[in-house]
C-alpha cells in the first residue's frame, strides 16, 4: 500500500514515450523478422508483481517488448512495514520467434517514479537471461534523496557481448528486477519510496531486441 507522497499523474504521463523515440541499443547486423513475434507469459512471481499487476507486449515492428507494472513499489519510513523496503519480480517468458531467426537482448530502459527524503536512498537492480544459459551480471542504479521526480536508467550491451538464443532450441527468457529503499538518516516519520508503478499504463520497461538470421 502506498503511503506518503502520491505519484502525480502528470509525472507518469511524461514518461509515455513511443518505442520509436527510445534511443536504439547496440544492434546486430540483421533486421527484425517480417512476421510478428508472439510473447507468452509463463510465470510471474515476486512481491512487486502480484497476480494481475503485470503486462507484457511486443512492439509492432519487432524491435522491442515492454513490461508494465501496476503495483511495484518499495518504501521505507513512515508507516511502512519492515519488509516493504525491498520488492522484486521474476518473469518467465516464451518468445515465439519466426522460423530462421534468433534474438538477443541488446539493452533495456527502466522507468519509474521516486520520492526520497533527505538521507534516504533507492536502488533499482535487474538482469535477464535465456533458460539454461549464463545469467547476465545484475546491473544496479542508485538514487539519493532528497529526490522527488521521474527516474530512468538505460543499460546497453556491446555487440561483442550479445547472448543469442541458440538457433532451433526452445529456451524461455527470464527477467529479474528488484527495487530497494533505505531510510538511512532520513526522518523516521516520513515515507520514502521508489516505484516501477504505472497505474495509468504509461510507464513501461522496454527491452530492445537484436536479431540474427540462423544458418540455412
C-alpha positions as CSV (number, residue, x, y, z in Angstrom):
1,X,0.0,0.0,0.0
2,X,1.3,3.4,-1.0
3,X,1.8,5.9,1.8
4,X,3.3,9.4,1.9
5,X,3.6,11.4,-1.2
6,X,1.4,10.2,-4.1
7,X,2.8,9.9,-7.6
8,X,1.5,12.8,-9.8
9,X,-0.3,11.5,-12.9
10,X,1.3,14.3,-14.9
11,X,4.8,13.0,-14.0
12,X,3.9,9.4,-15.1
13,X,2.3,10.7,-18.3
14,X,5.5,12.5,-19.1
15,X,7.3,9.1,-19.4
16,X,4.8,7.8,-22.0
17,X,7.3,7.7,-24.9
18,X,6.7,5.8,-28.1
19,X,9.2,2.9,-28.6
20,X,10.5,4.6,-31.7
21,X,11.6,7.6,-29.6
22,X,13.8,5.4,-27.3
23,X,17.5,5.6,-28.3
24,X,18.4,2.5,-30.2
25,X,20.6,-0.1,-28.4
26,X,23.6,-1.7,-30.0
27,X,22.1,-3.7,-32.8
28,X,23.0,-6.8,-34.7
29,X,23.5,-6.6,-38.4
30,X,20.3,-8.3,-39.4
31,X,16.9,-6.5,-39.4
32,X,13.9,-7.8,-37.4
33,X,11.9,-10.7,-39.0
34,X,9.0,-9.5,-41.1
35,X,6.5,-11.8,-39.3
36,X,5.2,-10.8,-35.9
37,X,6.6,-12.4,-32.8
38,X,4.4,-13.6,-30.0
39,X,5.3,-13.5,-26.3
40,X,3.6,-15.7,-23.8
41,X,3.9,-15.1,-20.1
42,X,4.6,-18.4,-18.4
43,X,5.0,-17.3,-14.8
44,X,5.2,-14.1,-12.8
45,X,6.4,-14.3,-9.2
46,X,7.5,-11.8,-6.6
47,X,6.4,-9.2,-4.0
48,X,6.5,-6.5,-6.7
49,X,4.2,-8.2,-9.2
50,X,1.2,-9.8,-7.6
51,X,-1.2,-11.7,-9.9
52,X,-2.9,-9.4,-12.4
53,X,-0.5,-6.4,-12.0
54,X,2.0,-7.1,-14.8
55,X,1.5,-7.0,-18.6
56,X,3.9,-7.8,-21.5
57,X,3.5,-6.6,-25.1
58,X,5.7,-6.8,-28.2
59,X,6.3,-3.8,-30.4
60,X,4.6,-4.0,-33.8
61,X,7.9,-3.7,-35.6
62,X,9.6,-6.5,-33.6
63,X,12.3,-4.2,-32.3
64,X,11.4,-4.4,-28.6
65,X,8.9,-5.6,-26.0
66,X,7.6,-3.8,-22.9
67,X,6.7,-4.8,-19.4
68,X,4.2,-2.7,-17.5
69,X,3.7,-2.9,-13.7
70,X,0.8,-1.5,-11.8
71,X,1.7,-2.3,-8.2
72,X,5.5,-2.4,-7.9
73,X,6.7,-0.1,-5.1
74,X,9.3,-0.3,-2.3
75,X,9.2,2.1,0.6
76,X,10.7,2.8,4.0
77,X,9.9,5.1,6.9
78,X,6.5,6.4,8.0
79,X,4.0,3.6,8.4
80,X,5.9,1.2,6.2
81,X,6.2,-2.4,7.2
82,X,9.7,-3.8,7.8
83,X,9.5,-5.9,4.6
84,X,8.4,-3.0,2.4
85,X,11.9,-1.8,1.8
86,X,12.6,-4.5,-0.9
87,X,10.3,-5.6,-3.7
88,X,11.2,-8.0,-6.5
89,X,9.8,-9.7,-9.6
90,X,10.7,-12.7,-11.7
91,X,9.1,-13.1,-15.1
92,X,9.4,-16.2,-17.3
93,X,8.5,-15.6,-21.0
94,X,8.2,-17.8,-24.0
95,X,9.2,-15.7,-27.0
96,X,7.9,-17.3,-30.2
97,X,10.4,-16.2,-32.9
98,X,9.7,-16.6,-36.7
99,X,11.5,-19.5,-38.3
100,X,15.0,-18.8,-39.4
101,X,15.7,-16.1,-36.8
102,X,17.1,-15.8,-33.3
103,X,17.4,-12.9,-30.8
104,X,19.4,-11.4,-28.0
105,X,18.6,-8.5,-25.7
106,X,20.7,-5.5,-26.7
107,X,19.5,-3.3,-23.9
108,X,16.8,-2.2,-21.5
109,X,15.2,1.0,-20.4
110,X,13.8,1.1,-16.9
111,X,11.5,3.8,-15.8
112,X,9.5,4.9,-12.7
113,X,9.0,7.5,-10.0
114,X,10.7,8.1,-6.7
115,X,10.2,10.2,-3.7
116,X,13.2,10.0,-1.4
117,X,13.6,12.2,1.7
118,X,16.9,13.8,2.6
119,X,19.2,11.0,3.9
120,X,17.3,8.2,2.2
121,X,18.2,6.3,-1.0
122,X,16.7,4.0,-3.6
123,X,18.1,1.3,-5.8
124,X,17.0,-0.5,-9.0
125,X,18.6,-3.7,-10.0
126,X,18.0,-6.1,-12.9
127,X,19.3,-8.9,-15.0
128,X,17.9,-11.3,-17.7
129,X,18.9,-14.5,-19.4
130,X,17.9,-17.4,-21.6
131,X,16.9,-20.5,-19.7
132,X,19.8,-22.9,-19.3
133,X,22.4,-20.2,-20.2
134,X,24.6,-18.0,-18.0
135,X,22.8,-15.1,-16.4
136,X,23.8,-11.6,-17.3
137,X,25.5,-9.7,-14.5
138,X,23.0,-7.8,-12.4
139,X,23.3,-4.0,-13.0
140,X,22.2,-1.7,-10.3
141,X,21.5,2.1,-10.2
142,X,21.1,4.2,-7.1
143,X,19.2,7.5,-6.4
144,X,19.9,9.5,-3.3
145,X,17.5,11.8,-1.5
146,X,16.2,14.4,-1.4
147,X,14.6,13.5,-4.7
148,X,11.0,13.6,-6.0
149,X,10.7,13.0,-9.7
150,X,10.6,10.5,-12.5
151,X,13.6,8.3,-13.0
152,X,15.0,6.4,-16.0
153,X,18.0,4.1,-16.3
154,X,19.3,2.6,-19.6
155,X,21.5,-0.4,-19.8
156,X,23.2,-1.4,-23.1
157,X,25.2,-4.5,-24.2
158,X,28.1,-4.3,-26.6
159,X,27.6,-6.1,-29.8
160,X,30.5,-8.4,-29.0
161,X,28.8,-9.5,-25.7
162,X,25.3,-10.2,-27.0
163,X,24.0,-13.6,-25.9
164,X,21.7,-15.0,-28.6
165,X,19.3,-17.9,-28.0
166,X,20.7,-20.9,-29.8
167,X,19.0,-21.4,-33.2
168,X,16.4,-24.2,-33.2
169,X,16.2,-24.5,-29.5
170,X,13.3,-23.8,-27.2
171,X,14.5,-21.7,-24.3
172,X,12.4,-19.4,-22.2
173,X,13.5,-16.0,-21.3
174,X,13.8,-14.9,-17.7
175,X,13.7,-11.3,-16.3
176,X,14.7,-10.5,-12.7
177,X,14.1,-7.0,-11.3
178,X,14.4,-5.5,-7.8
179,X,13.7,-2.2,-6.0
180,X,15.1,-1.3,-2.6
181,X,14.6,1.8,-0.4
182,X,16.8,2.6,2.6
183,X,15.6,5.1,5.2
184,X,19.2,6.0,6.1
185,X,19.4,9.1,8.1
186,X,16.0,10.5,7.0
187,X,13.2,11.4,9.3
188,X,11.7,8.1,10.5
189,X,8.2,9.6,10.4
190,X,8.4,10.4,6.7
191,X,7.9,7.9,3.9
192,X,10.4,7.4,1.0
193,X,9.5,5.2,-1.9
194,X,10.7,4.1,-5.4
195,X,8.3,2.6,-7.9
196,X,8.1,0.9,-11.3
197,X,4.4,1.5,-10.7
198,X,2.2,2.6,-13.6
199,X,-1.4,2.9,-12.6
200,X,-2.3,4.5,-16.0
201,X,-0.2,2.2,-18.1
202,X,2.1,4.9,-19.3
203,X,5.3,3.9,-17.6
204,X,6.9,0.8,-19.3
205,X,10.2,-1.1,-19.0
206,X,11.5,-1.6,-22.6
207,X,13.7,-4.5,-23.7
208,X,15.4,-4.0,-27.1
209,X,15.9,-6.9,-29.4
210,X,19.0,-7.7,-31.5
211,X,18.2,-10.1,-34.3
212,X,20.3,-12.6,-36.2
213,X,19.4,-15.0,-39.1
214,X,20.0,-18.6,-38.4
215,X,22.3,-20.7,-40.7
216,X,20.4,-22.4,-43.6
